[in-house]
Amino acid sequence: MNWMEWHVLIGETLHVPLIVLYTVAKGPKLLRPMITGRKRLPVRICAPRRAPPARALILLAISAAIAAVMANYL
């Protein structure tokens, strides 16, 4: 294993126990939103606005171009 694989393995190994510890200490406010992708907001907080899909496509295209350049030159 190279150093990058070790870092990923260590991160994964620490991630799950820390989520469990946080859930035990603070309550189940984190785990359910991580699984479902949905979180109930308090009444006083407005829901965030969603960005237009065109912006997401532009960012995806830019990211793909940067990844292609990096793959060819690194």
Phi and psi in degrees as GROMACS dihedral restraints (atoms count N, CA, C in turn):
[ dihedral_restraints ]
;  ai    aj    ak    al  type     phi  dphi    fc
    3     4     5     6     1   -89.4    20    10
    4     5     6     7     1   177.3    20    10
    6     7     8     9     1   -64.2    20    10
    7     8     9    10     1   -32.7    20    10
    9    10    11    12     1   -67.1    20    10
   10    11    12    13     1   -42.1    20    10
   12    13    14    15     1   -64.3    20    10
   13    14    15    16     1   -37.4    20    10
   15    16    17    18     1   -64.6    20    10
   16    17    18    19     1   -41.6    20    10
   18    19    20    21     1   -63.8    20    10
   19    20    21    22     1   -41.9    20    10
   21    22    23    24     1   -64.3    20    10
   22    23    24    25     1   -43.8    20    10
   24    25    26    27     1   -61.9    20    10
   25    26    27    28     1   -43.2    20    10
   27    28    29    30     1   -65.0    20    10
   28    29    30    31     1   -42.0    20    10
   30    31    32    33     1   -61.9    20    10
   31    32    33    34     1   -44.0    20    10
   33    34    35    36     1   -65.0    20    10
   34    35    36    37     1   -39.2    20    10
   36    37    38    39     1   -66.4    20    10
   37    38    39    40     1   -35.8    20    10
   39    40    41    42     1   -82.0    20    10
   40    41    42    43     1   -28.3    20    10
   42    43    44    45     1   -60.5    20    10
   43    44    45    46     1   -52.9    20    10
   45    46    47    48     1   -64.9    20    10
   46    47    48    49     1   -49.2    20    10
   48    49    50    51     1   -61.9    20    10
   49    50    51    52     1   -33.7    20    10
   51    52    53    54     1   -69.1    20    10
   52    53    54    55     1   -34.9    20    10
   54    55    56    57     1   -64.8    20    10
   55    56    57    58     1   -43.8    20    10
   57    58    59    60     1   -62.2    20    10
   58    59    60    61     1   -44.7    20    10
   60    61    62    63     1   -61.2    20    10
   61    62    63    64     1   -44.2    20    10
   63    64    65    66     1   -62.4    20    10
   64    65    66    67     1   -42.6    20    10
   66    67    68    69     1   -63.3    20    10
   67    68    69    70     1   -40.7    20    10
   69    70    71    72     1   -67.0    20    10
   70    71    72    73     1   -41.0    20    10
   72    73    74    75     1   -76.4    20    10
   73    74    75    76     1   -41.8    20    10
   75    76    77    78     1  -108.1    20    10
   76    77    78    79     1   -10.6    20    10
   78    79    80    81     1    99.7    20    10
   79    80    81    82     1   170.0    20    10
   81    82    83    84     1   -79.9    20    10
   82    83    84    85     1    47.5    20    10
   84    85    86    87     1   -89.0    20    10
   85    86    87    88     1   -12.0    20    10
   87    88    89    90     1  -106.3    20    10
   88    89    90    91     1   -41.5    20    10
   90    91    92    93     1   -66.2    20    10
   91    92    93    94     1   -47.7    20    10
   93    94    95    96     1   -61.2    20    10
   94    95    96    97     1   -47.1    20    10
   96    97    98    99     1   -62.2    20    10
   97    98    99   100     1   -31.3    20    10
   99   100   101   102     1   -66.8    20    10
  100   101   102   103     1   -34.1    20    10
  102   103   104   105     1   -81.8    20    10
  103   104   105   106     1   -46.7    20    10
  105   106   107   108     1   -88.1    20    10
  106   107   108   109     1   -25.5    20    10
  108   109   110   111     1    82.5    20    10
  109   110   111   112     1     8.2    20    10
  111   112   113   114     1  -126.0    20    10
  112   113   114   115     1   143.7    20    10
  114   115   116   117     1  -142.0    20    10
  115   116   117   118     1   134.8    20    10
  117   118   119   120     1   -79.2    20    10
  118   119   120   121     1   131.7    20    10
  120   121   122   123     1   -97.8    20    10
  121   122   123   124     1   150.3    20    10
  123   124   125   126     1   -60.2    20    10
  124   125   126   127     1   156.3    20    10
  126   127   128   129     1   -59.2    20    10
  127   128   129   130     1   -36.4    20    10
  129   130   131   132     1   -74.6    20    10
  130   131   132   133     1    -8.8    20    10
  132   133   134   135     1  -103.9    20    10
  133   134   135   136     1   126.5    20    10
  135   136   137   138     1   -77.3    20    10
  136   137   138   139     1   148.5    20    10
  138   139   140   141     1   -67.1    20    10
  139   140   141   142     1   143.2    20    10
  141   142   143   144     1   -68.8    20    10
  142   143   144   145     1   150.2    20    10
  144   145   146   147     1   -77.8    20    10
  145   146   147   148     1   149.1    20    10
  147   148   149   150     1   -92.6    20    10
  148   149   150   151     1   142.7    20    10
  150   151   152   153     1   -75.5    20    10
  151   152   153   154     1   153.0    20    10
  153   154   155   156     1   -65.1    20    10
  154   155   156   157     1   145.3    20    10
  156   157   158   159     1   -58.5    20    10
  157   158   159   160     1   -30.4    20    10
  159   160   161   162     1   -61.5    20    10
  160   161   162   163     1   -37.5    20    10
  162   163   164   165     1   -63.8    20    10
  163   164   165   166     1   -40.4    20    10
  165   166   167   168     1   -63.9    20    10
  166   167   168   169     1   -40.9    20    10
  168   169   170   171     1   -65.4    20    10
  169   170   171   172     1   -40.3    20    10
  171   172   173   174     1   -63.2    20    10
  172   173   174   175     1   -46.2    20    10
  174   175   176   177     1   -63.7    20    10
  175   176   177   178     1   -37.5    20    10
  177   178   179   180     1   -62.9    20    10
  178   179   180   181     1   -43.9    20    10
  180   181   182   183     1   -64.2    20    10
  181   182   183   184     1   -41.8    20    10
  183   184   185   186     1   -64.8    20    10
  184   185   186   187     1   -42.8    20    10
  186   187   188   189     1   -63.0    20    10
  187   188   189   190     1   -41.6    20    10
  189   190   191   192     1   -63.6    20    10
  190   191   192   193     1   -39.8    20    10
  192   193   194   195     1   -65.7    20    10
  193   194   195   196     1   -42.7    20    10
  195   196   197   198     1   -64.8    20    10
  196   197   198   199     1   -41.0    20    10
  198   199   200   201     1   -63.3    20    10
  199   200   201   202     1   -39.8    20    10
  201   202   203   204     1   -65.3    20    10
  202   203   204   205     1   -42.0    20    10
  204   205   206   207     1   -64.1    20    10
  205   206   207   208     1   -45.2    20    10
  207   208   209   210     1   -64.7    20    10
  208   209   210   211     1   -36.8    20    10
  210   211   212   213     1   -66.8    20    10
  211   212   213   214     1   -31.0    20    10
  213   214   215   216     1   -84.4    20    10
  214   215   216   217     1   -27.8    20    10
  216   217   218   219     1  -107.1    20    10
  217   218   219   220     1   -10.2    20    10
